[in-house]
Amino acid sequence: MAPAFEPRTFVNGGMLRKFNGQYVSIILRIEEEAGTNLIAMSTDKQKIRVKLQDPTGGRVGSWIEVIGKPISGDAIDGKEAILFAEDEPGLDEDAYSMMVEFLNNCKDIYRSG
């Protein structure tokens, strides 16, 4: 059985500073990767630095989900990285950012179903 992910909050780049030291999940587009250091753009157009445990092997322009803890408003200590399949359709960045804003501003509705 695969290990479970830590409980986490879905965020965009502008929300990172609110969750400093807590587990988050963020979708990013790879801009540059040098070993375990990644520079990427969030769905709300924020440049994010990520320190990963292992290189992703993703290409520039690929989408990736990073699970980890923010260490500043523009940096994450990544625990897990999930690279999206190259043949997946494009991601609607605006819709994703709106979804995470909704989930974080309407927690009572989200939790009660």
Backbone as CSV, one residue per row, in Angstrom:
resi,resn,N_x,N_y,N_z,CA_x,CA_y,CA_z,C_x,C_y,C_z
1,MET,0.842,-1.172,0.000,0.000,0.000,0.000,0.893,1.242,0.000
2,ALA,0.531,2.230,-0.824,1.299,3.472,-0.923,1.127,4.293,0.353
3,PRO,2.179,5.007,0.746,2.058,5.847,1.947,1.051,6.976,1.710
4,ALA,0.346,7.360,2.753,-0.662,8.421,2.653,0.023,9.783,2.648
5,PHE,-0.598,10.736,1.972,-0.115,12.109,1.989,-0.517,12.756,3.304
6,GLU,0.271,13.726,3.731,-0.070,14.512,4.916,-1.344,15.303,4.636
7,PRO,-2.189,15.537,5.635,-3.323,16.447,5.429,-2.765,17.803,5.002
8,ARG,-3.407,18.424,4.019,-2.864,19.652,3.467,-3.969,20.564,2.965
9,THR,-3.603,21.806,2.723,-4.516,22.803,2.199,-4.101,23.115,0.771
10,PHE,-5.061,23.178,-0.151,-4.776,23.554,-1.525,-4.654,25.072,-1.595
11,VAL,-3.573,25.551,-2.209,-3.293,26.983,-2.257,-2.832,27.396,-3.649
12,ASN,-2.771,28.714,-3.856,-2.073,29.269,-5.009,-0.902,30.081,-4.468
13,GLY,-0.116,30.690,-5.342,1.088,31.383,-4.917,0.853,32.522,-3.948
14,GLY,-0.213,33.281,-4.151,-0.499,34.413,-3.289,-0.901,34.034,-1.878
15,MET,-1.220,32.775,-1.655,-1.677,32.319,-0.345,-0.563,31.694,0.495
16,LEU,0.605,31.469,-0.064,1.664,30.735,0.640,1.991,31.312,2.006
17,ARG,2.138,32.626,2.097,2.572,33.222,3.386,1.583,32.970,4.508
18,LYS,0.315,32.730,4.180,-0.691,32.449,5.214,-0.511,31.060,5.821
19,PHE,0.211,30.185,5.128,0.331,28.794,5.555,1.772,28.402,5.857
20,ASN,2.586,29.368,6.233,3.988,29.116,6.549,4.110,27.987,7.581
21,GLY,4.880,26.953,7.246,5.116,25.842,8.157,4.031,24.778,8.183
22,GLN,2.946,24.966,7.415,1.862,23.982,7.344,1.928,23.275,5.990
23,TYR,1.432,22.049,5.922,1.430,21.343,4.648,0.420,21.949,3.691
24,VAL,0.896,22.184,2.445,0.048,22.704,1.380,0.257,21.875,0.123
25,SER,-0.656,22.046,-0.805,-0.550,21.477,-2.139,-0.725,22.629,-3.119
26,ILE,0.191,22.742,-4.074,0.143,23.831,-5.044,0.474,23.293,-6.434
27,ILE,-0.244,23.794,-7.421,0.010,23.423,-8.813,0.911,24.495,-9.421
28,LEU,1.995,24.049,-10.054,2.990,24.957,-10.621,3.360,24.530,-12.039
29,ARG,3.803,25.518,-12.843,4.345,25.234,-14.181,5.861,25.420,-14.092
30,ILE,6.609,24.391,-14.447,8.064,24.420,-14.346,8.652,25.470,-15.292
31,GLU,9.524,26.327,-14.738,10.266,27.295,-15.547,11.736,26.914,-15.648
32,GLU,12.267,26.349,-14.559,13.678,25.984,-14.525,13.887,24.942,-13.439
33,GLU,14.716,23.943,-13.744,15.040,22.930,-12.743,16.534,22.686,-12.765
34,ALA,17.163,22.794,-11.599,18.589,22.523,-11.452,18.741,21.559,-10.284
35,GLY,18.846,20.275,-10.599,18.927,19.254,-9.552,17.643,19.214,-8.758
36,THR,17.738,19.474,-7.462,16.548,19.433,-6.609,15.958,20.821,-6.376
37,ASN,16.482,21.829,-7.071,15.941,23.186,-6.976,15.093,23.485,-8.204
38,LEU,13.908,24.001,-7.950,12.950,24.245,-9.013,12.456,25.682,-8.915
39,ILE,12.354,26.342,-10.057,11.691,27.639,-10.134,10.485,27.426,-11.020
40,ALA,9.320,27.860,-10.513,8.083,27.589,-11.243,7.109,28.754,-11.074
41,MET,6.077,28.766,-11.915,5.052,29.806,-11.888,3.754,29.181,-11.393
42,SER,3.127,29.843,-10.411,1.853,29.357,-9.882,0.715,29.741,-10.826
43,THR,-0.451,29.202,-10.568,-1.613,29.479,-11.418,-2.060,30.931,-11.332
44,ASP,-1.656,31.650,-10.275,-1.977,33.074,-10.154,-0.760,33.943,-10.467
45,LYS,0.161,33.386,-11.265,1.309,34.114,-11.822,2.315,34.604,-10.785
46,GLN,2.554,33.804,-9.773,3.575,34.096,-8.762,4.773,33.178,-9.012
47,LYS,5.978,33.736,-9.003,7.189,32.924,-9.166,7.498,32.272,-7.826
48,ILE,7.620,30.941,-7.829,7.814,30.159,-6.608,9.107,29.353,-6.720
49,ARG,9.886,29.372,-5.653,11.095,28.548,-5.551,10.753,27.309,-4.731
50,VAL,11.183,26.147,-5.208,10.879,24.893,-4.519,12.173,24.115,-4.316
51,LYS,12.370,23.647,-3.099,13.478,22.736,-2.785,12.864,21.354,-2.665
52,LEU,13.212,20.457,-3.581,12.652,19.110,-3.618,13.620,18.094,-3.022
53,GLN,13.106,16.914,-2.712,13.951,15.832,-2.228,14.653,15.124,-3.385
54,ASP,13.986,15.075,-4.553,14.534,14.439,-5.755,14.177,15.295,-6.966
55,PRO,14.995,15.277,-8.023,14.630,15.995,-9.244,13.348,15.406,-9.851
56,THR,12.565,16.247,-10.531,11.313,15.760,-11.131,11.534,15.138,-12.501
57,GLY,12.530,15.638,-13.221,12.737,15.171,-14.587,11.748,15.788,-15.561
58,GLY,10.958,16.751,-15.102,9.970,17.399,-15.961,10.610,18.412,-16.886
59,ARG,9.916,18.693,-17.982,10.398,19.680,-18.943,9.863,21.062,-18.599
60,VAL,10.531,22.081,-19.089,10.044,23.451,-18.945,8.646,23.515,-19.548
61,GLY,7.702,24.104,-18.813,6.317,24.199,-19.268,5.421,23.099,-18.736
62,SER,6.015,22.058,-18.123,5.220,20.965,-17.559,4.547,21.417,-16.268
63,TRP,3.367,20.846,-15.996,2.650,21.118,-14.749,3.055,20.100,-13.700
64,ILE,3.130,20.562,-12.455,3.533,19.706,-11.350,2.740,20.102,-10.106
65,GLU,2.380,19.118,-9.314,1.789,19.398,-8.004,2.884,19.198,-6.977
66,VAL,3.093,20.200,-6.141,4.085,20.112,-5.071,3.350,20.093,-3.744
67,ILE,3.698,19.129,-2.907,3.164,19.028,-1.554,4.329,19.276,-0.609
68,GLY,4.175,20.246,0.252,5.251,20.578,1.171,4.858,21.719,2.089
69,LYS,5.863,22.319,2.721,5.625,23.404,3.675,6.264,24.694,3.151
70,PRO,5.469,25.770,3.056,6.051,27.056,2.685,7.047,27.513,3.748
71,ILE,8.158,28.071,3.288,9.152,28.617,4.206,9.233,30.132,4.070
72,SER,8.514,30.666,3.088,8.375,32.112,2.900,7.208,32.331,1.939
73,GLY,6.975,33.572,1.564,5.876,33.879,0.648,6.118,33.423,-0.777
74,ASP,7.366,33.007,-1.092,7.652,32.562,-2.455,8.545,31.315,-2.501
75,ALA,8.582,30.546,-1.413,9.427,29.347,-1.379,8.752,28.225,-0.595
76,ILE,8.974,26.998,-1.085,8.384,25.806,-0.468,9.466,24.756,-0.284
77,ASP,9.438,24.108,0.863,10.252,22.928,1.110,9.377,21.742,0.700
78,GLY,9.619,21.204,-0.492,8.757,20.164,-1.055,9.040,18.785,-0.506
79,LYS,7.975,18.099,-0.096,8.093,16.721,0.379,7.768,15.744,-0.753
80,GLU,6.752,16.072,-1.547,6.321,15.228,-2.664,6.159,16.099,-3.904
81,ALA,6.426,15.518,-5.065,6.189,16.205,-6.334,5.520,15.222,-7.289
82,ILE,4.421,15.650,-7.870,3.674,14.798,-8.793,3.652,15.501,-10.143
83,LEU,4.339,14.931,-11.102,4.438,15.500,-12.438,3.224,15.077,-13.256
84,PHE,2.540,16.045,-13.860,1.384,15.737,-14.704,1.868,15.078,-15.989
85,ALA,1.052,14.202,-16.556,1.391,13.541,-17.811,1.534,14.589,-18.914
86,GLU,2.511,14.404,-19.778,2.774,15.367,-20.848,1.606,15.485,-21.834
87,ASP,0.833,14.425,-21.996,-0.249,14.458,-22.983,-1.590,14.893,-22.383
88,GLU,-1.576,15.339,-21.121,-2.811,15.823,-20.494,-3.221,17.143,-21.139
89,PRO,-4.521,17.426,-21.179,-4.949,18.726,-21.702,-4.483,19.849,-20.783
90,GLY,-4.480,21.047,-21.301,-4.016,22.203,-20.531,-4.829,22.420,-19.270
91,LEU,-4.222,23.078,-18.307,-4.869,23.387,-17.039,-5.497,24.770,-17.129
92,ASP,-6.725,24.919,-16.668,-7.379,26.221,-16.608,-6.884,26.915,-15.347
93,GLU,-5.863,27.755,-15.495,-5.201,28.383,-14.358,-6.142,29.276,-13.559
94,ASP,-6.970,30.040,-14.245,-7.903,30.932,-13.551,-8.918,30.137,-12.730
95,ALA,-9.439,29.056,-13.308,-10.419,28.235,-12.595,-9.788,27.588,-11.364
96,TYR,-8.544,27.105,-11.487,-7.876,26.491,-10.341,-7.677,27.513,-9.227
97,SER,-7.207,28.716,-9.590,-7.000,29.754,-8.572,-8.308,30.136,-7.890
98,MET,-9.391,30.229,-8.665,-10.693,30.537,-8.061,-11.134,29.422,-7.132
99,MET,-10.883,28.170,-7.514,-11.272,27.040,-6.681,-10.556,27.078,-5.331
100,VAL,-9.233,27.314,-5.338,-8.524,27.316,-4.056,-8.915,28.523,-3.201
101,GLU,-9.212,29.654,-3.827,-9.709,30.811,-3.067,-11.044,30.455,-2.413
102,PHE,-11.938,29.814,-3.166,-13.236,29.410,-2.632,-13.066,28.426,-1.479
103,LEU,-12.242,27.396,-1.678,-12.045,26.383,-0.636,-11.500,26.979,0.652
104,ASN,-10.646,27.989,0.532,-10.048,28.590,1.722,-10.899,29.680,2.347
105,ASN,-11.837,30.234,1.612,-12.713,31.284,2.161,-14.075,30.778,2.567
106,CYS,-14.423,29.576,2.174,-15.740,29.012,2.486,-15.577,27.634,3.109
107,LYS,-14.720,27.521,4.095,-14.390,26.221,4.697,-15.599,25.526,5.318
108,ASP,-16.530,26.273,5.904,-17.704,25.647,6.533,-18.564,24.934,5.496
109,ILE,-18.737,25.549,4.328,-19.532,24.912,3.266,-18.809,23.674,2.766
110,TYR,-17.511,23.783,2.556,-16.714,22.684,2.024,-16.718,21.486,2.979
111,ARG,-16.558,21.717,4.263,-16.494,20.620,5.241,-17.839,19.955,5.471
112,SER,-18.930,20.715,5.393,-20.242,20.135,5.677,-20.866,19.468,4.464
113,GLY,-20.311,19.696,3.299,-20.804,19.059,2.071,-21.997,19.769,1.615
